[in-house]
Amino acid sequence: MTPEQQPRSGTPTRRTSAKLRRNQLAGLLFVAPALSLVLLFFVIPLGMAFWMSLHNWPLLGKSRFIGFGNYVRLAQDVQFWTSMRFTVYYTLIVTVAIFAVAFPLALFAEKSRPLIKFYRTAFFLPVVVGFGSASLLWAWLLDVDSGLFSPAAEQLGLTDKRVNLLADFDTTFWSIVIMVVWKTAGFNMIILLTGLQSISTEVQEAARMDGASGWQRFRRITLPLMRRTIALALILSVAGSMLAFDQFYIIADGGPQNSTVTAVYWIFSQSFMSFHLGYGSALSMVLLGILVLISVIQLRLLRNPEGM
């Protein structure tokens, strides 16, 4: 190549670099509003919560720096670790129950059938009700005198007298689990339905023509191709269950005998009933760390060979 045929040294590179910088600047401008919101409503409050956790921070009065004293106290807090064990137990039970209801609903709602739009709307409708409102509704339904369940059971002859469903741990716990499944199964159904609809019908038809049964297609095709969707639904369900508060506060008020006190309930109690804001912040930071750890473990367990 002669010197006249060679491109001028550096000119294309400079133009490429300038274009790249413009693209980067445009990208930053597009994400700046979202980054600002994350900084304002997550990063800064998270930093403030950690700073508060290092202080003896009363509701009124001057705060006092105590280093990691709140975390030392936390390690010896029997009630917190009891509430954590109950929260994990509740999370395991309610997550399995939600998926046991949501997956069949998603399989049912995927098929084209008469009134399918009505069914999808009916299944999803409880999701639009706030947790506080749903908890108030079920607190009334479970009331032994003015509610619906106990008087109805007595009238139908299922019980000899009205039974207080909130007086025993088992009936209280399972009543709340049923309420949460009723409230949230529709949301998980929509997530799983999206994953089901993303699976190519050609793959299913090819497997059917090869003689695969319905169970084989579900096990070998549907579940593997829905791995990412299941991971998303599972993480959201577990995180929401670990942060459970409204239902146990409104329906049971932590009872009977503090047997349904969740981790968030205990944090609320320490922060806004005992006014130990610094200690409540330390509890929150530990719960956040546990949630991050659980989410990472779930992602690793559900990761497919090609990566998620």
C-alpha positions as CSV (number, residue, x, y, z in Angstrom):
1,M,0.0,0.0,0.0
2,T,1.5,3.4,-1.0
3,P,1.6,6.3,1.4
4,E,-1.2,8.0,-0.6
5,Q,-3.5,5.0,-0.1
6,Q,-3.0,4.7,3.7
7,P,-5.6,6.4,5.8
8,R,-4.6,9.5,7.7
9,S,-3.2,8.4,11.1
10,G,-5.6,9.1,14.0
11,T,-8.5,10.7,12.1
12,P,-10.9,7.7,12.2
13,T,-9.9,6.9,15.7
14,R,-10.7,10.5,16.9
15,R,-14.1,10.4,15.1
16,T,-14.9,7.0,16.7
17,S,-13.9,8.3,20.1
18,A,-15.9,11.4,19.8
19,K,-19.0,9.4,18.7
20,L,-18.5,7.0,21.6
21,R,-18.3,9.8,24.1
22,R,-21.5,11.3,22.7
23,N,-23.3,7.9,23.0
24,Q,-22.0,7.5,26.6
25,L,-23.2,11.0,27.5
26,A,-26.6,10.4,25.9
27,G,-26.9,7.1,27.8
28,L,-26.0,8.8,31.1
29,L,-28.6,11.5,30.4
30,F,-31.3,8.8,29.9
31,V,-30.5,6.9,33.1
32,A,-29.8,10.0,35.2
33,P,-33.5,10.3,36.4
34,A,-33.5,6.7,37.5
35,L,-30.1,7.0,39.1
36,S,-31.3,10.1,41.0
37,L,-34.3,8.3,42.4
38,V,-32.2,5.3,43.4
39,L,-29.7,7.6,45.1
40,L,-32.4,9.7,46.8
41,F,-34.7,6.9,48.0
42,F,-32.3,4.0,48.5
43,V,-28.6,4.7,48.7
44,I,-28.9,7.8,51.0
45,P,-31.5,6.3,53.4
46,L,-29.4,3.1,53.5
47,G,-26.4,5.1,54.5
48,M,-28.4,7.0,57.1
49,A,-29.8,3.7,58.5
50,F,-26.3,2.3,58.9
51,W,-25.1,5.5,60.6
52,M,-28.0,5.4,63.0
53,S,-27.3,1.8,63.8
54,L,-23.9,2.9,65.2
55,H,-25.6,5.2,67.7
56,N,-27.8,5.1,70.7
57,W,-30.5,7.1,69.0
58,P,-33.6,7.9,71.0
59,L,-36.7,9.4,69.5
60,L,-36.2,12.6,71.6
61,G,-32.9,13.8,72.9
62,K,-29.3,13.7,71.7
63,S,-27.9,10.6,70.0
64,R,-24.7,9.0,71.3
65,F,-22.1,7.1,69.2
66,I,-21.6,3.6,70.5
67,G,-19.9,1.9,67.6
68,F,-21.1,-1.7,67.1
69,G,-22.8,-1.8,70.5
70,N,-26.2,-2.3,68.9
71,Y,-24.9,-5.3,66.9
72,V,-23.5,-6.9,70.1
73,R,-26.8,-6.4,71.8
74,L,-28.6,-7.9,68.7
75,A,-26.5,-11.1,68.9
76,Q,-27.9,-11.6,72.4
77,D,-31.5,-10.7,71.6
78,V,-33.4,-13.9,72.0
79,Q,-36.7,-12.5,70.8
80,F,-35.1,-11.3,67.5
81,W,-33.7,-14.7,66.6
82,T,-37.0,-16.3,67.7
83,S,-38.8,-14.0,65.3
84,M,-36.3,-14.8,62.6
85,R,-36.9,-18.5,63.0
86,F,-40.7,-17.9,62.8
87,T,-40.2,-15.7,59.7
88,V,-38.2,-18.3,57.9
89,Y,-40.7,-21.0,58.8
90,Y,-43.6,-18.8,57.5
91,T,-41.6,-18.0,54.4
92,L,-41.0,-21.6,53.5
93,I,-44.7,-22.6,54.1
94,V,-46.3,-19.6,52.3
95,T,-43.9,-19.7,49.3
96,V,-44.7,-23.4,48.7
97,A,-48.4,-22.7,49.1
98,I,-48.3,-19.7,46.7
99,F,-46.5,-21.7,44.0
100,A,-48.8,-24.7,44.5
101,V,-51.8,-22.4,43.7
102,A,-50.2,-20.0,41.2
103,F,-48.6,-22.6,38.9
104,P,-51.9,-24.6,38.2
105,L,-53.7,-21.2,37.7
106,A,-51.0,-20.1,35.2
107,L,-51.4,-23.5,33.3
108,F,-55.1,-23.1,33.3
109,A,-55.1,-19.4,32.2
110,E,-52.6,-20.1,29.4
111,K,-55.0,-22.2,27.4
112,S,-57.5,-20.6,25.0
113,R,-61.0,-21.4,26.4
114,P,-64.3,-19.7,26.9
115,L,-64.4,-16.9,29.4
116,I,-60.6,-17.1,29.8
117,K,-60.3,-13.3,30.1
118,F,-62.8,-13.4,32.9
119,Y,-60.9,-16.1,34.7
120,R,-57.6,-14.2,34.4
121,T,-59.2,-11.1,35.8
122,A,-60.9,-13.0,38.6
123,F,-57.6,-14.7,39.6
124,F,-55.7,-11.4,39.6
125,L,-58.3,-9.3,41.3
126,P,-57.2,-9.8,44.9
127,V,-53.7,-8.5,44.0
128,V,-55.1,-5.0,43.6
129,V,-56.3,-5.0,47.2
130,G,-53.7,-3.5,49.5
131,F,-52.2,-5.8,52.2
132,G,-53.6,-3.5,54.9
133,S,-57.1,-3.6,53.5
134,A,-56.9,-7.4,52.9
135,S,-55.7,-7.9,56.5
136,L,-58.6,-5.7,57.9
137,L,-61.1,-7.7,55.8
138,W,-59.8,-11.1,57.1
139,A,-59.6,-9.8,60.6
140,W,-63.3,-9.2,60.4
141,L,-64.0,-12.5,58.8
142,L,-62.0,-14.3,61.5
143,D,-63.7,-12.4,64.4
144,V,-65.4,-14.8,66.7
145,D,-68.5,-12.7,67.3
146,S,-69.1,-10.3,64.3
147,G,-67.1,-12.2,61.7
148,L,-68.2,-14.8,59.1
149,F,-66.3,-18.0,59.5
150,S,-67.0,-18.9,63.2
151,P,-70.8,-18.1,63.1
152,A,-71.1,-19.9,59.7
153,A,-69.4,-23.0,61.0
154,E,-71.7,-23.0,64.0
155,Q,-74.8,-22.5,61.9
156,L,-73.7,-25.3,59.5
157,G,-73.2,-27.7,62.4
158,L,-69.4,-28.0,61.9
159,T,-68.7,-26.8,65.4
160,D,-70.8,-27.0,68.6
161,K,-70.1,-23.4,69.4
162,R,-68.3,-20.4,68.0
163,V,-64.6,-21.0,67.9
164,N,-62.1,-18.2,68.2
165,L,-59.8,-18.9,65.3
166,L,-57.3,-16.3,66.6
167,A,-56.9,-17.9,70.1
168,D,-54.6,-20.8,68.9
169,F,-51.3,-20.6,67.0
170,D,-52.2,-23.2,64.4
171,T,-55.5,-21.7,63.4
172,T,-54.1,-18.2,63.5
173,F,-51.1,-19.1,61.4
174,W,-52.9,-21.1,58.8
175,S,-55.7,-18.5,58.5
176,I,-53.0,-15.9,57.7
177,V,-51.3,-18.3,55.2
178,I,-54.6,-18.8,53.4
179,M,-55.2,-15.0,53.3
180,V,-51.7,-14.4,51.8
181,V,-52.1,-17.1,49.2
182,W,-55.5,-15.6,48.2
183,K,-53.9,-12.2,48.1
184,T,-50.7,-12.9,46.2
185,A,-51.2,-16.0,44.1
186,G,-52.7,-14.0,41.2
187,F,-49.5,-11.9,41.0
188,N,-47.3,-15.0,40.8
189,M,-49.7,-16.5,38.3
190,I,-49.2,-13.5,35.9
191,I,-45.4,-13.9,36.2
192,L,-45.5,-17.6,35.5
193,L,-48.1,-17.1,32.7
194,T,-45.7,-14.7,31.0
195,G,-43.0,-17.4,31.1
196,L,-45.4,-20.1,29.8
197,Q,-46.4,-17.9,26.8
198,S,-42.8,-17.2,25.9
199,I,-42.2,-20.9,25.2
200,S,-42.5,-21.6,21.5
201,T,-45.5,-23.8,20.5
202,E,-43.3,-25.4,17.8
203,V,-41.1,-27.0,20.5
204,Q,-44.1,-28.4,22.3
205,E,-45.6,-29.7,19.1
206,A,-42.3,-31.3,18.1
207,A,-42.2,-33.1,21.4
208,R,-45.8,-34.2,21.1
209,M,-45.1,-35.6,17.6
210,D,-42.1,-37.5,19.0
211,G,-44.5,-39.2,21.5
212,A,-43.7,-37.3,24.7
213,S,-46.4,-37.4,27.3
214,G,-47.8,-34.3,28.9
215,W,-45.8,-34.9,32.1
216,Q,-42.6,-35.4,30.0
217,R,-43.2,-32.2,28.1
218,F,-43.8,-30.3,31.4
219,R,-40.6,-31.8,33.0
220,R,-38.2,-31.7,30.1
221,I,-39.4,-28.6,28.2
222,T,-41.6,-26.3,30.3
223,L,-39.7,-26.3,33.6
224,P,-36.2,-25.8,32.1
225,L,-37.4,-23.0,29.8
226,M,-39.1,-21.3,32.7
227,R,-36.1,-21.4,35.0
228,R,-35.5,-17.6,34.9
229,T,-39.2,-16.8,35.3
230,I,-39.5,-19.2,38.3
231,A,-36.3,-17.6,39.7
232,L,-37.9,-14.1,39.5
233,A,-41.2,-15.2,41.0
234,L,-39.4,-17.2,43.8
235,I,-37.1,-14.2,44.7
236,L,-40.1,-11.8,44.9
237,S,-42.2,-14.3,46.9
238,V,-39.4,-15.0,49.4
239,A,-38.4,-11.4,49.8
240,G,-42.1,-10.4,50.4
241,S,-42.6,-13.1,52.9
242,M,-39.4,-12.3,54.8
243,L,-40.7,-8.7,55.1
244,A,-44.2,-9.8,56.3
245,F,-45.7,-7.4,58.8
246,D,-49.2,-6.1,58.0
247,Q,-51.1,-9.3,58.2
248,F,-49.5,-10.4,61.6
249,Y,-49.9,-6.9,63.1
250,I,-53.5,-6.3,62.0
251,I,-55.0,-9.8,62.2
252,A,-53.1,-11.3,65.2
253,D,-51.2,-8.4,66.7
254,G,-48.3,-10.8,67.2
255,G,-50.4,-13.2,69.2
256,P,-51.3,-15.5,70.6
257,Q,-48.7,-15.0,73.2
258,N,-46.2,-13.4,70.8
259,S,-46.0,-16.6,68.8
260,T,-46.5,-14.8,65.4
261,V,-44.0,-11.9,65.8
262,T,-42.1,-11.6,62.6
263,A,-38.7,-10.0,62.2
264,V,-40.2,-6.8,60.7
265,Y,-42.7,-6.8,63.5
266,W,-39.9,-6.9,66.1
267,I,-38.0,-4.1,64.3
268,F,-41.2,-2.0,64.3
269,S,-41.7,-2.7,68.0
270,Q,-38.2,-1.7,68.9
271,S,-38.1,1.4,66.7
272,F,-41.6,2.9,67.1
273,M,-43.0,1.4,70.3
274,S,-39.8,1.3,72.4
275,F,-38.3,4.3,70.5
276,H,-34.8,2.6,70.2
277,L,-34.2,3.9,66.7
278,G,-30.5,3.0,66.6
279,Y,-31.2,-0.5,67.7
280,G,-34.1,-0.8,65.2
281,S,-31.7,0.4,62.4
282,A,-29.2,-2.3,63.4
283,L,-31.9,-5.0,63.2
284,S,-32.9,-3.6,59.8
285,M,-29.3,-3.8,58.5
286,V,-29.0,-7.5,59.6
287,L,-32.3,-8.4,58.0
288,L,-31.2,-6.7,54.8
289,G,-28.0,-8.7,54.8
290,I,-30.0,-11.9,55.3
291,L,-32.3,-11.1,52.4
292,V,-29.3,-10.4,50.1
293,L,-27.7,-13.7,51.1
294,I,-30.9,-15.6,50.5
295,S,-31.4,-14.0,47.1
296,V,-27.8,-14.8,46.0
297,I,-28.3,-18.4,47.1
298,Q,-31.6,-18.7,45.1
299,L,-29.9,-17.2,42.0
300,R,-27.1,-19.7,42.2
301,L,-29.4,-22.7,42.8
302,L,-31.6,-21.7,39.8
303,R,-28.9,-20.7,37.4
304,N,-28.9,-22.7,34.2
305,P,-25.6,-23.9,32.5
306,E,-25.7,-21.0,30.1
307,G,-26.0,-18.5,32.8
308,M,-29.0,-16.4,33.8
